[in-house]
Amino acid sequence: MNKTELTKVLKAVKDGGMSIDSALERLKHLPFEDVVYAHIDHHRSLRHGMPEVIYCEGKTVAQITGIVKRMLAAKSDILATRANEQVFRAVKKLDRRAVYHPDSRAIVIERTKKKPTKGVVLALTAGTSDIPVAEEAAVTAQALGSTVQTVYDVGVAGIHRILSKKDILDAARVIIVVAGMDGALPSVVGGLVDKPVIAVPTSVGYGAGFQGLAPLLTMLNSCASGIAVMNIDNGFGAGVLAHRINLLGEK
């Protein structure tokens, strides 16, 4: 944070030359922290309502822990995605509150307790093999403050399974549907409910699935309305979008 810039803003508010709303808007765009290998955006929570999230794949352990150290110093909650157990052990040494979610490969450090939302984000999977992506979505939405429920292995190969969950579908505010193979489950769910559906294609499936391309195209071409489609295996993006939609209902 640029201390000179902050001092100017606070003085302007004190002198009556700037409103509090204007000051907050100005603070949203203060400089980030440059640590050579990363520019850490400590003020992202002011703009987005959530802190910067650390994507761990492609980063070294030293880079990840360096970012975590600086975010903890800024009193930020931590969500690190696509992390392995080696990364978790290193992060755990920095803060004993760190929790590792092995299915989603996510690390969470919750510094501030959040009041759970009344609205529920429901994460569904077509198959058991889709669980890691759904768990990434669920852990993300929960870390941001949403109440989350999960239902797994209710794909269209046995359509009676999803039909038996109609009461759970109706009780949710937002539904994340994760599917590989033919990617048909989001269309089925979209035809059953009157709420936003977020479809996530996974790379699960045989050769003609083209590592998730086939379910992605199926979801994009869904005849059911009210379905948003995320990129292949992007459980994190689905969790963030579901949480933001959920918050609108809280207001």
Buried (B, 14 or more C-beta within 10 A) or exposed (E): EEEEBBEEBEEBBEEEEBEEEEBEBBBEEBEBBEEEEBEBBBBBBBEBEBBBBBBBEEBEBEBBBBBBBBBBEBEBBBBBBBBBEEBBEBBBEBBEEBBBBEEBBBBBBBEEEEEEBEBBBBBBBBBEBBBBBBBBBBBBBBBBBBBBBBBBBBBBEEEEBBEEBEEBBEEBBBBBBBBBBBBBBBBBBBBBBEBBBBBBBBBBBEEEBBBBBBBBEBBEEBEBEEBBBBEBBBBBBBBBBBBBBBBEBEE
